Amino acid sequence: MEDFEVIIIGLGAMGSAASYHLARRGQKALGLDRFKPPHAVGSSHGRTRIIREAYFEHPLYVPLAQRAYDLWAALERESGRSLFRQTGGLMIGRPDSVIIRGAKRSAEEHHLRYELIGAGEVRRRFPALQPADEMVAVWEPRAGILFPEACIEAHITLARRQGAEMHFDEPGLRWQPEGEGVRVVTSKAEYRASRLVLAAGSWIKTLLPDLKLPFAVERQIQFWFEPKSGPRFEPGRCPIHIWEHEPGRYFYGFPDLGDGVKVAGHHEGEITDPDSVNREVAPGEVEAMRALVRKFLPEADGPLRSAVVCMYTNTPDGHFFIDRHPALPQVLIASPCSGHGFKFSSGIGEILAELITTGTTRFDLSLFRNRRFESR
Ligand SMILES: Cc1cc2nc3c(=O)[nH]c(=O)nc-3n(C[C@H](O)[C@H](O)[C@H](O)COP(=O)(O)OP(=O)(O)OC[C@H]3O[C@@H](n4cnc5c(N)ncnc54)[C@H](O)[C@@H]3O)c2cc1C
C-alpha cells in the first residue's frame, strides 16, 4: 500500500487548488477525482465565474477575496495562461436591499474603492443594463471574470509539476482513521496518509455518512442568450452585474465574451441529488429567465444559445463550511460553495495547505466552522 503525507479527495475548484499549494510546500500529495477535471458535472463548469471584492454577503470575506486576487495573478504568471479578465462590477438593487447595504458595508469597512450610482447613471454609462428608477448600484472597479476550467487545469498541471500525484477516474469510495492518519479505499487501490482533505463538492456527504452535515444540493441553470445589439454587451461597456431584483431574489450576468450573454438566477433551484440531478432544461425555465432579461437587459432578449445545469452545495446560512472533522483532527472538510465559492478557491487552497502543514491560518474562518450547526 502506498503512503502519502496528504490525500485530497475531489480535484475541482477547491481540491485542485489545495493540491497545488500542498505540493508547493513539499508535501507528498495524492489527489483523487471520480471524473477527469475540469469536467461539466459538478459545480465549476460554465466558462465564467464572477470575482468581486465589496462582498455583500459579509465583510469577513474581503481579506479572503484580496488574497485570492493575488494568488490568481500569481497563478497566471506561473502557468502562462489567461485566467482573469477585469470588467468592473455592479451590485444593483433598491437602496435598502441586502446587496446594496452589504456591498457598501464591506467597501467602507475595508476602505475599498467604490461608487454609489443612481439608475439613470447606470443606464447612461452601461446601456446594456436597464435598472428601474428606484434602484441604485454599487460600482466596484476590481470585479471581473475568472475562467474556471482554465483555473482548475492550471492548478492541476502545476501541482503535478511540483510532484503531486493526480489520479483521475478513481473515486474515493470510503476512508477510515488509522492510527493518527487515514486509510482511503478507492475503486482501484488503497492508500495511507497522515492527513486527508475532503473537497468532493456536491458529493461530500457521501464521504461523511456519519456526520449529519446540513448541506443541500441545489440545481442551478446557466443560460446564454444571443444579444440583439452586440456592442452594448462588449466587456469594455458591460461589467459583471448582480441584481437583487426583488427582496431576497437575485440574478446575475456577464458581458458577451463571444458566446452570448450569460445570465443565471442565484438560488431558487430545486433541491436534488448529485447522481440523479435533472440536466435537461425545460422551456418554462428558459421563459422565467427570459422574463428577467426582458425587464432588465432588454437587448439580450435574442434566441437562446445554450443552457447548462450546475450544482450548488448550500449550507443553511449561505456561508462556507471549512473545518476539521469534529472527531478526527487529521481530516479537513472543505465545502466552500453555497453558490459563491469559486473566486476564493485559490485562497482556500492555500488556507487548506496552511492548516495541513502548520495547523493554523492567518485568515478568520469563524463564519465557516462546524460549531454553528452543532446546536441544531
Ligand atoms: C451555476 C453556478 C454559478 C456559480 N457562479 C459563481 C460565481 O460567479 N462566482 C463564484 O465565486 N462562485 C460561483 N459559483 C460557486 C462555485 O462555482 C463553487 O463554490 C465551486 O465551484 C465549488 O468547488 P468545489 O471544489 O467544492 O466543487 P467541484 O468543483 O464540483 O469539485 C468537486 C470534485 O469532487 C469530485 N468528487 C466527488 N466525489 C468524489 C469521490 N468520491 N472521489 C473522488 N472525487 C470525487 C468531483 O468529480 C469534482 O471534480 C457558482 C456555482 C454554480 C453551480
The ligand as an ORCA input file, in Angstrom:
! r2SCAN-3c Opt
* xyz 0 1
  C     -24.139     27.814    -11.844
  C     -23.089     28.221    -10.852
  C     -22.609     29.515    -10.876
  C     -21.668     29.929     -9.937
  N     -21.173     31.196    -10.014
  C     -20.174     31.584     -9.195
  C     -19.544     32.840     -9.388
  O     -19.889     33.602    -10.303
  N     -18.524     33.170     -8.551
  C     -18.116     32.348     -7.557
  O     -17.184     32.722     -6.837
  N     -18.676     31.126     -7.370
  C     -19.690     30.727     -8.169
  N     -20.263     29.506     -8.036
  C     -19.823     28.618     -6.948
  C     -18.543     27.903     -7.282
  O     -18.515     27.513     -8.613
  C     -18.382     26.736     -6.293
  O     -18.291     27.305     -4.994
  C     -17.163     25.911     -6.577
  O     -17.133     25.509     -7.908
  C     -17.156     24.692     -5.647
  O     -15.958     23.990     -5.846
  P     -15.733     22.542     -5.233
  O     -14.307     22.228     -5.410
  O     -16.338     22.490     -3.878
  O     -16.657     21.582     -6.153
  P     -16.304     20.980     -7.596
  O     -15.516     21.929     -8.403
  O     -17.567     20.438     -8.150
  O     -15.317     19.782     -7.263
  C     -15.694     18.616     -6.570
  C     -14.911     17.475     -7.199
  O     -15.013     16.337     -6.387
  C     -15.049     15.200     -7.234
  N     -15.584     14.080     -6.453
  C     -16.804     13.964     -5.916
  N     -16.910     12.817     -5.214
  C     -15.713     12.185     -5.316
  C     -15.203     10.963     -4.815
  N     -15.943     10.167     -4.048
  N     -13.929     10.633     -5.129
  C     -13.169     11.434     -5.901
  N     -13.621     12.614     -6.406
  C     -14.870     13.000     -6.104
  C     -15.928     15.653     -8.381
  O     -15.755     14.855     -9.537
  C     -15.448     17.092     -8.567
  O     -14.412     17.158     -9.536
  C     -21.212     29.027     -8.948
  C     -21.679     27.718     -8.932
  C     -22.607     27.304     -9.884
  C     -23.098     25.898     -9.857
*
